Amino acid sequence: MQDVELLAEWVEELARDVRREIEGFSAGELAWQPDPQANSIGVTVWHFSRWLDVLAVRILQNRPPEEELWHTQGWAARTGYDPRGKGFLGLGAVTGYTWPEVEEIPALPAGDLLAYLEQVVGAVSGELRAMSSEQLYQSAPGLEGSRTAYGWVKPIVKGFIGHMGEIQALKAMQKRRSQ
């Protein structure tokens, strides 16, 4: 198995894991925070979904922000939320957000969060499967070729894995608080 295929499978499996964790969650369960300035499960899922969107469109395809799935699939129009220009490098993926910027993120129902996640996972896994192993280790076309494709994919996938643990911890804390 090629490394690009393996990375695509990991991203797809992580999305299936997220579905199992949050499918059917209520708005309250998604919005619950252990303290007033802690990310909720909903914000966490949106965060790594946004990073995957940025990865697929801006980094791996070198397309402009308005071509991210958040915009082209109507999420920005439905929610009235435009993340462009916020946070780290203005990527709008929660990293580097101020707390007021975090509070602007729309609270999506579980079905919508999962639909957006599935869209971006499809885009990322498609991009990965379309590249050769050699391309994975060459400069990514987007963000001025500042890193190799692998240099972007690796920390984003590692973050996705770490956020799965965060979701499980938030669920456990929420359960203990409700008992």
N, CA, C and O of each residue as an XYZ file, in Angstrom:
716
protein
N       0.847     -1.182      0.000
C       0.000      0.000      0.000
C       0.890      1.241      0.000
O       1.877      1.323      0.732
N       0.518      2.189     -0.829
C       1.273      3.435     -0.892
C       0.940      4.317      0.306
O      -0.143      4.230      0.884
N       1.893      5.161      0.659
C       1.685      6.048      1.797
C       0.509      6.995      1.586
O      -0.185      7.325      2.548
N       0.266      7.444      0.350
C      -0.867      8.330      0.113
C      -2.186      7.598      0.353
O      -3.132      8.183      0.881
N      -2.254      6.339     -0.026
C      -3.455      5.535      0.214
C      -3.678      5.345      1.709
O      -4.804      5.445      2.195
N      -2.604      5.071      2.431
C      -2.704      4.883      3.875
C      -3.201      6.164      4.563
O      -4.067      6.100      5.436
N      -2.665      7.310      4.178
C      -3.114      8.582      4.757
C      -4.593      8.831      4.447
O      -5.345      9.272      5.316
N      -5.005      8.552      3.220
C      -6.414      8.729      2.849
C      -7.307      7.824      3.692
O      -8.367      8.253      4.147
N      -6.894      6.592      3.902
C      -7.678      5.666      4.724
C      -7.764      6.134      6.174
O      -8.818      6.013      6.798
N      -6.671      6.667      6.716
C      -6.698      7.169      8.093
C      -7.705      8.312      8.232
O      -8.482      8.350      9.186
N      -7.685      9.241      7.278
C      -8.611     10.372      7.334
C     -10.052      9.861      7.270
O     -10.909     10.328      8.019
N     -10.318      8.914      6.388
C     -11.670      8.363      6.261
C     -12.099      7.617      7.525
O     -13.246      7.735      7.957
N     -11.192      6.861      8.108
C     -11.510      6.120      9.330
C     -11.762      7.079     10.497
O     -12.666      6.852     11.302
N     -10.981      8.130     10.589
C     -11.206      9.116     11.645
C     -12.584      9.752     11.508
O     -13.262      9.984     12.509
N     -12.998     10.033     10.288
C     -14.333     10.609     10.079
C     -15.413      9.619     10.517
O     -16.416     10.019     11.106
N     -15.215      8.333     10.234
C     -16.178      7.324     10.703
C     -16.216      7.291     12.225
O     -17.285      7.134     12.814
N     -15.057      7.437     12.867
C     -14.994      7.463     14.331
C     -15.763      8.669     14.886
O     -16.482      8.544     15.878
N     -15.611      9.825     14.253
C     -16.331     11.024     14.699
C     -17.831     10.784     14.578
O     -18.591     11.135     15.480
N     -18.254     10.194     13.483
C     -19.686      9.904     13.295
C     -20.201      9.048     14.448
O     -21.257      9.329     15.015
N     -19.454      8.010     14.788
C     -19.879      7.125     15.888
C     -19.941      7.883     17.211
O     -20.786      7.583     18.055
N     -19.076      8.843     17.397
C     -19.033      9.594     18.654
C     -20.176     10.599     18.796
O     -20.713     10.767     19.891
N     -20.556     11.274     17.702
C     -21.487     12.398     17.865
C     -22.814     12.252     17.143
O     -23.705     13.077     17.344
N     -22.975     11.251     16.326
C     -24.234     11.117     15.588
C     -25.410     11.109     16.568
O     -25.400     10.378     17.559
N     -26.390     11.906     16.288
C     -27.563     11.979     17.147
C     -27.416     12.876     18.357
O     -28.349     12.982     19.153
N     -26.272     13.526     18.519
C     -26.096     14.443     19.642
C     -27.072     15.607     19.524
O     -27.371     16.071     18.424
N     -27.557     16.066     20.654
C     -28.414     17.247     20.693
C     -27.549     18.504     20.578
O     -26.326     18.450     20.707
N     -28.206     19.621     20.336
C     -27.503     20.906     20.290
C     -26.794     21.175     21.618
O     -25.673     21.684     21.639
N     -27.455     20.830     22.725
C     -26.856     21.035     24.045
C     -25.617     20.190     24.263
O     -24.637     20.659     24.843
N     -25.652     18.958     23.809
C     -24.479     18.077     23.958
C     -23.307     18.585     23.122
O     -22.158     18.523     23.558
N     -23.596     19.081     21.934
C     -22.528     19.615     21.077
C     -21.958     20.922     21.613
O     -20.778     21.209     21.412
N     -22.774     21.711     22.286
C     -22.357     23.035     22.763
C     -21.779     23.025     24.173
O     -21.205     24.023     24.609
N     -21.920     21.912     24.893
C     -21.474     21.861     26.287
C     -19.976     22.151     26.390
O     -19.174     21.669     25.590
N     -19.619     22.958     27.404
C     -18.224     23.312     27.672
C     -17.919     23.042     29.140
O     -18.750     23.336     29.999
N     -16.754     22.491     29.445
C     -16.412     22.254     30.842
C     -16.119     23.542     31.609
O     -16.207     23.568     32.836
N     -15.772     24.610     30.891
C     -15.629     25.934     31.494
C     -15.940     26.967     30.407
O     -15.983     26.625     29.225
N     -16.156     28.218     30.795
C     -16.649     29.219     29.838
C     -15.760     29.495     28.625
O     -16.254     29.987     27.611
N     -14.466     29.194     28.703
C     -13.604     29.444     27.545
C     -12.949     28.160     27.038
O     -11.801     28.171     26.594
N     -13.686     27.063     27.110
C     -13.212     25.790     26.576
C     -13.990     25.479     25.311
O     -15.178     25.786     25.212
N     -13.326     24.875     24.353
C     -14.022     24.484     23.138
C     -15.029     23.391     23.437
O     -14.794     22.511     24.266
N     -16.136     23.464     22.756
C     -17.156     22.426     22.837
C     -16.838     21.336     21.813
O     -15.925     21.484     21.001
N     -17.591     20.256     21.859
C     -17.427     19.206     20.851
C     -17.764     19.770     19.469
O     -17.076     19.472     18.493
N     -18.811     20.576     19.383
C     -19.185     21.160     18.098
C     -18.080     22.015     17.502
O     -17.775     21.895     16.315
N     -17.478     22.877     18.313
C     -16.370     23.711     17.823
C     -15.182     22.838     17.438
O     -14.510     23.112     16.443
N     -14.918     21.799     18.208
C     -13.788     20.916     17.914
C     -13.969     20.219     16.570
O     -13.035     20.158     15.770
N     -15.165     19.695     16.319
C     -15.419     19.020     15.036
C     -15.324     20.022     13.894
O     -14.747     19.722     12.849
N     -15.887     21.213     14.089
C     -15.809     22.232     13.044
C     -14.349     22.609     12.780
O     -13.960     22.804     11.628
N     -13.556     22.711     13.822
C     -12.138     23.081     13.719
C     -11.368     22.112     12.824
O     -10.705     22.545     11.881
N     -11.442     20.818     13.099
C     -10.641     19.922     12.255
C     -11.269     19.735     10.889
O     -10.566     19.403      9.934
N     -12.574     19.939     10.768
C     -13.195     19.913      9.440
C     -12.692     21.090      8.607
O     -12.400     20.936      7.421
N     -12.590     22.266      9.231
C     -12.068     23.441      8.530
C     -10.634     23.216      8.083
O     -10.265     23.582      6.967
N      -9.815     22.611      8.955
C      -8.432     22.357      8.559
C      -8.381     21.421      7.353
O      -7.557     21.611      6.459
N      -9.245     20.423      7.318
C      -9.271     19.513      6.171
C      -9.725     20.242      4.910
O      -9.220     19.974      3.820
N     -10.672     21.159      5.056
C     -11.132     21.963      3.922
C      -9.987     22.820      3.384
O      -9.746     22.862      2.178
N      -9.294     23.492      4.279
C      -8.145     24.325      3.892
C      -7.074     23.451      3.229
O      -6.487     23.837      2.219
N      -6.831     22.287      3.800
C      -5.830     21.375      3.245
C      -6.192     20.985      1.817
O      -5.360     21.093      0.916
N      -7.414     20.536      1.604
C      -7.822     20.061      0.281
C      -7.787     21.168     -0.765
O      -7.274     20.972     -1.867
N      -8.329     22.321     -0.424
C      -8.528     23.373     -1.427
C      -7.338     24.315     -1.531
O      -6.788     24.504     -2.616
N      -6.944     24.900     -0.423
C      -5.926     25.952     -0.492
C      -4.512     25.413     -0.533
O      -3.648     25.979     -1.203
N      -4.267     24.317      0.180
C      -2.900     23.802      0.256
C      -2.602     22.828     -0.877
O      -1.616     22.998     -1.595
N      -3.441     21.810     -1.045
C      -3.150     20.776     -2.040
C      -3.553     21.170     -3.465
O      -2.974     20.669     -4.429
N      -4.548     22.070     -3.606
C      -4.991     22.477     -4.947
C      -4.594     23.907     -5.308
O      -4.709     24.307     -6.467
N      -4.130     24.674     -4.329
C      -3.751     26.074     -4.536
C      -4.896     26.894     -5.132
O      -4.701     27.704     -6.038
N      -6.086     26.661     -4.599
C      -7.258     27.419     -5.022
C      -7.579     28.462     -3.957
O      -7.162     28.308     -2.809
N      -8.302     29.509     -4.304
C      -8.586     30.591     -3.346
C      -9.580     30.175     -2.268
O     -10.307     29.195     -2.431
N      -9.610     30.921     -1.167
C     -10.484     30.582     -0.043
C     -11.960     30.478     -0.418
O     -12.686     29.662      0.151
N     -12.408     31.291     -1.362
C     -13.826     31.228     -1.728
C     -14.193     29.920     -2.439
O     -15.371     29.660     -2.682
N     -13.202     29.105     -2.768
C     -13.463     27.801     -3.373
C     -13.435     26.657     -2.347
O     -13.613     25.491     -2.702
N     -13.212     27.005     -1.071
C     -13.310     25.979     -0.018
C     -14.740     25.454      0.017
O     -15.673     26.165     -0.355
N     -14.912     24.237      0.454
C     -16.238     23.641      0.501
C     -17.175     24.400      1.435
O     -18.387     24.396      1.219
N     -16.645     25.045      2.458
C     -17.477     25.851      3.351
C     -18.272     26.871      2.523
O     -19.422     27.179      2.838
N     -17.652     27.382      1.478
C     -18.304     28.376      0.625
C     -19.058     27.717     -0.533
O     -20.223     28.037     -0.766
N     -18.415     26.810     -1.255
C     -19.036     26.246     -2.460
C     -20.203     25.315     -2.164
O     -21.072     25.135     -3.016
N     -20.242     24.724     -0.987
C     -21.346     23.832     -0.639
C     -22.451     24.544      0.138
O     -23.377     23.906      0.639
N     -22.346     25.867      0.232
C     -23.419     26.670      0.802
C     -23.422     26.831      2.309
O     -24.365     27.403      2.856
N     -22.391     26.342      3.003
C     -22.362     26.449      4.467
C     -22.260     27.901      4.913
O     -22.943     28.315      5.849
N     -21.414     28.669      4.250
C     -21.263     30.082      4.620
C     -22.574     30.836      4.401
O     -22.972     31.652      5.232
N     -23.233     30.563      3.298
C     -24.502     31.245      3.013
C     -25.579     30.843      4.021
O     -26.327     31.696      4.498
N     -25.662     29.553      4.348
C     -26.692     29.086      5.295
C     -26.477     29.630      6.696
O     -27.436     29.969      7.389
N     -25.221     29.715      7.112
C     -24.933     30.124      8.488
C     -24.664     31.619      8.628
O     -24.757     32.174      9.723
N     -24.329     32.268      7.512
C     -23.949     33.673      7.576
C     -22.560     33.878      8.151
O     -22.205     34.990      8.544
N     -21.767     32.801      8.203
C     -20.440     32.892      8.822
C     -19.349     32.728      7.774
O     -19.321     31.745      7.033
N     -18.459     33.700      7.726
C     -17.313     33.674      6.824
C     -16.031     33.656      7.650
O     -15.693     34.664      8.270
N     -15.307     32.537      7.675
C     -14.104     32.447      8.500
C     -12.849     33.066      7.875
O     -11.809     33.146      8.529
N     -12.939     33.496      6.634
C     -11.744     34.018      5.956
C     -11.138     35.187      6.720
O     -11.844     36.068      7.212
N      -9.811     35.171      6.805
C      -9.079     36.256      7.441
C      -8.912     36.128      8.944
O      -8.295     36.986      9.575
N      -9.442     35.087      9.513
C      -9.360     34.905     10.977
C      -8.264     33.894     11.336
O      -7.995     32.962     10.578
N      -7.642     34.091     12.496
C      -6.702     33.128     13.047
C      -5.399     32.996     12.282
O      -5.016     33.879     11.514
N      -4.732     31.887     12.502
C      -3.420     31.567     11.923
C      -3.443     31.750     10.405
O      -4.233     31.112      9.710
N      -2.578     32.617      9.899
C      -2.442     32.925      8.479
C      -3.759     33.356      7.823
O      -3.875     33.354      6.597
N      -4.743     33.723      8.639
C      -6.047     34.103      8.101
C      -6.810     32.939      7.488
O      -7.704     33.140      6.667
N      -6.452     31.706      7.894
C      -7.050     30.515      7.286
C      -8.462     30.215      7.794
O      -9.201     29.472      7.148
N      -8.841     30.778      8.930
C     -10.197     30.582      9.430
C     -10.477     29.170      9.887
O     -11.545     28.623      9.612
N      -9.519     28.571     10.587
C      -9.672     27.178     11.029
C      -9.575     27.038     12.552
O      -9.226     25.966     13.047
N      -9.871     28.075     13.282
C      -9.871     28.182     14.750
C      -8.457     28.372     15.321
O      -8.296     29.135     16.274
N      -7.454     27.724     14.788
C      -6.086     27.906     15.269
C      -5.748     29.392     15.248
O      -5.828     30.038     14.203
N      -5.371     29.932     16.404
C      -5.009     31.331     16.510
C      -6.185     32.280     16.676
O      -6.001     33.497     16.653
N      -7.396     31.743     16.845
C      -8.563     32.596     17.065
C      -8.489     33.217     18.448
O      -7.949     32.624     19.381
N      -9.036     34.414     18.567
C      -9.292     34.996     19.872
C     -10.576     34.341     20.397
O     -11.306     33.709     19.633
N     -10.856     34.493     21.715
C     -12.087     33.903     22.225
C     -13.331     34.514     21.567
O     -14.260     33.773     21.245
N     -13.384     35.832     21.355
C     -14.551     36.376     20.649
C     -14.728     35.780     19.245
O     -15.857     35.605     18.787
N     -13.630     35.470     18.569
C     -13.744     34.828     17.256
C     -14.290     33.405     17.375
O     -15.063     32.962     16.526
N     -13.891     32.697     18.420
C     -14.432     31.347     18.645
C     -15.940     31.435     18.852
O     -16.693     30.610     18.335
N     -16.372     32.432     19.608
C     -17.803     32.580     19.897
C     -18.638     32.899     18.649
O     -19.853     32.702     18.658
N     -18.004     33.386     17.583
C     -18.710     33.679     16.332
C     -19.013     32.421     15.516
O     -19.881     32.451     14.644
N     -18.314     31.321     15.783
C     -18.502     30.097     14.995
C     -19.939     29.619     15.169
O     -20.419     29.491     16.295
N     -20.627     29.357     14.064
C     -22.031     28.943     14.186
C     -22.161     27.561     14.829
O     -21.354     26.664     14.586
N     -23.191     27.419     15.648
C     -23.487     26.125     16.288
C     -24.306     25.305     15.298
O     -25.489     25.565     15.084
N     -23.660     24.317     14.704
C     -24.330     23.457     13.732
C     -24.876     22.211     14.405
O     -24.263     21.705     15.345
N     -26.014     21.704     13.949
C     -26.498     20.420     14.467
C     -25.548     19.299     14.047
O     -24.777     19.449     13.099
N     -25.610     18.193     14.752
C     -24.708     17.061     14.488
C     -24.757     16.632     13.021
O     -23.716     16.381     12.415
N     -25.940     16.549     12.459
C     -26.060     16.122     11.064
C     -25.326     17.045     10.110
O     -24.700     16.585      9.156
N     -25.401     18.350     10.365
C     -24.702     19.307      9.507
C     -23.191     19.233      9.712
O     -22.435     19.272      8.742
N     -22.747     19.127     10.955
C     -21.303     18.982     11.207
C     -20.764     17.755     10.484
O     -19.707     17.809      9.855
N     -21.496     16.649     10.578
C     -21.047     15.406      9.937
C     -21.107     15.505      8.417
O     -20.255     14.942      7.730
N     -22.095     16.210      7.887
C     -22.174     16.385      6.434
C     -20.976     17.191      5.928
O     -20.357     16.832      4.926
N     -20.657     18.273      6.619
C     -19.491     19.077      6.228
C     -18.214     18.255      6.360
O     -17.368     18.278      5.466
N     -18.068     17.533      7.461
C     -16.893     16.685      7.650
C     -16.770     15.677      6.503
O     -15.682     15.497      5.957
N     -17.849     15.033      6.142
C     -17.793     14.042      5.060
C     -17.408     14.685      3.729
O     -16.683     14.079      2.939
N     -17.877     15.891      3.475
C     -17.508     16.589      2.247
C     -16.009     16.862      2.198
O     -15.358     16.613      1.183
N     -15.467     17.372      3.296
C     -14.041     17.715      3.281
C     -13.166     16.472      3.307
O     -12.092     16.461      2.706
N     -13.608     15.426      3.992
C     -12.850     14.167      3.992
C     -12.811     13.592      2.578
O     -11.773     13.101      2.136
N     -13.932     13.653      1.871
C     -13.950     13.190      0.487
C     -12.972     13.967     -0.379
O     -12.285     13.391     -1.223
N     -12.912     15.277     -0.168
C     -11.994     16.108     -0.946
C     -10.541     15.787     -0.620
O      -9.718     15.656     -1.526
N     -10.217     15.659      0.670
C      -8.832     15.360      1.062
C      -8.421     13.971      0.586
O      -7.350     13.809      0.001
N      -9.255     12.978      0.828
C      -8.869     11.620      0.425
C      -8.755     11.537     -1.095
O      -7.896     10.819     -1.608
N      -9.606     12.259     -1.821
C      -9.491     12.287     -3.281
C      -8.185     12.909     -3.735
O      -7.529     12.403     -4.646
N      -7.809     14.012     -3.095
C      -6.535     14.661     -3.438
C      -5.349     13.746     -3.133
O      -4.417     13.636     -3.929
N      -5.397     13.097     -1.979
C      -4.291     12.206     -1.618
C      -4.179     11.040     -2.600
O      -3.083     10.702     -3.045
N      -5.300     10.438     -2.931
C      -5.276      9.283     -3.842
C      -4.865      9.672     -5.264
O      -4.402      8.826     -6.029
N      -5.031     10.940     -5.616
C      -4.665     11.411     -6.956
C      -3.170     11.718     -7.078
O      -2.658     11.877     -8.187
N      -2.473     11.800     -5.951
C      -1.049     12.125     -6.026
C      -0.187     10.879     -5.889
O      -0.599      9.868     -5.320
N       0.994     10.982     -6.415
C       1.959      9.890     -6.263
C       2.671     10.047     -4.927
O       2.613     11.105     -4.300
N       3.332      9.000     -4.505
C       4.128      9.090     -3.277
C       5.190     10.169     -3.401
O       5.500     10.852     -2.425
N       5.742     10.325     -4.584
C       6.764     11.348     -4.790
C       6.175     12.743     -4.592
O       6.810     13.602     -3.980
N       4.969     12.975     -5.104
C       4.326     14.281     -4.957
C       4.059     14.619     -3.498
O       4.083     15.788     -3.112
N       3.807     13.600     -2.690
C       3.542     13.810     -1.277
C       4.722     14.511     -0.588
O       4.531     15.259      0.371
N       5.920     14.266     -1.077
C       7.126     14.809     -0.448
C       7.703     16.012     -1.196
O       8.818     16.453     -0.921
N       6.929     16.530     -2.139
C       7.312     17.748     -2.847
C       6.521     18.916     -2.261
O       5.537     18.723     -1.547
N       6.966     20.119     -2.574
C       6.270     21.301     -2.072
C       4.799     21.250     -2.471
O       4.456     20.986     -3.624
N       3.955     21.507     -1.501
C       2.525     21.608     -1.794
C       2.323     22.855     -2.644
O       3.006     23.858     -2.439
N       1.407     22.807     -3.583
C       1.239     23.968     -4.462
C       0.733     25.225     -3.763
O       1.066     26.334     -4.181
N      -0.063     25.073     -2.710
C      -0.654     26.231     -2.046
C       0.186     26.814     -0.937
O       1.192     26.240     -0.519
N      -0.244     27.955     -0.475
C       0.428     28.714      0.591
C       1.904     28.907      0.273
O       2.780     28.744      1.122
N       2.139     29.260     -0.977
C       3.468     29.611     -1.482
C       4.472     28.481     -1.379
O       5.673     28.732     -1.292
N       4.003     27.231     -1.386
C       4.916     26.096     -1.335
C       5.767     26.068     -0.080
O       6.900     25.585     -0.092
N       5.203     26.599      1.017
C       5.967     26.752      2.253
C       6.323     25.425      2.913
O       7.243     25.375      3.729
N       5.617     24.357      2.578
C       5.908     23.024      3.118
C       5.609     21.992      2.044
O       4.945     22.279      1.048
N       6.109     20.793      2.265
C       5.714     19.699      1.383
C       4.260     19.341      1.681
O       3.716     19.721      2.718
N       3.647     18.615      0.771
C       2.280     18.154      1.020
C       2.258     17.350      2.319
O       1.374     17.543      3.154
N       3.221     16.454      2.490
C       3.284     15.652      3.716
C       3.508     16.542      4.939
O       2.971     16.265      6.011
N       4.290     17.600      4.787
C       4.540     18.536      5.881
C       3.274     19.241      6.351
O       3.218     19.719      7.484
N       2.261     19.311      5.497
C       0.956     19.844      5.895
C       0.025     18.733      6.370
O      -0.651     18.877      7.388
N      -0.008     17.628      5.631
C      -0.941     16.535      5.951
C      -0.649     15.961      7.331
O      -1.566     15.742      8.122
N       0.617     15.717      7.618
C       0.983     15.057      8.877
C       0.463     15.782     10.115
O      -0.213     15.146     10.924
N       0.736     17.078     10.316
C       0.233     17.716     11.544
C      -1.292     17.830     11.571
O      -1.895     17.784     12.644
N      -1.917     17.978     10.410
C      -3.379     18.074     10.383
C      -3.996     16.736     10.776
O      -4.948     16.702     11.555
N      -3.467     15.638     10.250
C      -3.983     14.310     10.627
C      -3.667     14.012     12.092
O      -4.512     13.462     12.798
N      -2.488     14.359     12.554
C      -2.163     14.166     13.976
C      -3.110     14.968     14.864
O      -3.548     14.484     15.907
N      -3.424     16.197     14.449
C      -4.366     17.012     15.201
C      -5.745     16.384     15.231
O      -6.417     16.395     16.263
N      -6.166     15.838     14.107
C      -7.453     15.157     13.995
C      -7.505     13.999     14.997
O      -8.504     13.819     15.693
N      -6.433     13.222     15.064
C      -6.362     12.106     16.015
C      -6.444     12.625     17.454
O      -7.191     12.082     18.268
N      -5.687     13.661     17.761
C      -5.715     14.233     19.108
C      -7.088     14.767     19.476
O      -7.524     14.632     20.619
N      -7.771     15.372     18.515
C      -9.101     15.911     18.790
C     -10.131     14.809     19.022
O     -11.147     15.038     19.679
N      -9.880     13.633     18.497
C     -10.768     12.503     18.813
C     -10.703     12.221     20.315
O     -11.733     11.991     20.949
N      -9.504     12.239     20.880
C      -9.352     12.066     22.326
C     -10.028     13.189     23.096
O     -10.618     12.956     24.151
N      -9.945     14.402     22.572
C     -10.591     15.549     23.205
C     -12.112     15.353     23.230
O     -12.757     15.620     24.244
N     -12.674     14.893     22.128
C     -14.119     14.650     22.059
C     -14.521     13.594     23.085
O     -15.523     13.755     23.783
N     -13.757     12.531     23.179
C     -14.073     11.474     24.141
C     -13.969     11.991     25.573
O     -14.786     11.632     26.420
N     -12.974     12.828     25.849
C     -12.834     13.397     27.194
C     -13.998     14.340     27.504
O     -14.542     14.307     28.608
N     -14.381     15.175     26.543
C     -15.513     16.081     26.753
C     -16.800     15.302     26.983
O     -17.619     15.683     27.820
N     -16.978     14.221     26.248
C     -18.176     13.395     26.457
C     -18.184     12.803     27.865
O     -19.222     12.785     28.526
N     -17.035     12.321     28.323
C     -16.950     11.730     29.665
C     -17.217     12.791     30.735
O     -17.944     12.528     31.694
N     -16.643     13.977     30.584
C     -16.877     15.056     31.564
C     -18.352     15.451     31.569
O     -18.947     15.652     32.628
N     -18.924     15.558     30.397
C     -20.336     15.933     30.283
C     -21.219     14.892     30.971
O     -22.180     15.243     31.656
N     -20.899     13.646     30.792
C     -21.685     12.554     31.398
C     -21.583     12.620     32.936
O     -22.584     12.489     33.640
N     -20.357     12.826     33.437
C     -20.175     12.914     34.899
C     -20.939     14.097     35.475
O     -21.530     13.983     36.549
N     -20.938     15.241     34.773
C     -21.625     16.429     35.267
C     -23.150     16.218     35.298
O     -23.843     16.773     36.150
N     -23.650     15.423     34.373
C     -25.094     15.238     34.305
C     -25.613     14.191     35.294
O     -26.821     14.070     35.499
N     -24.700     13.442     35.899
C     -25.130     12.384     36.841
C     -25.330     12.932     38.239
O     -25.688     12.185     39.150
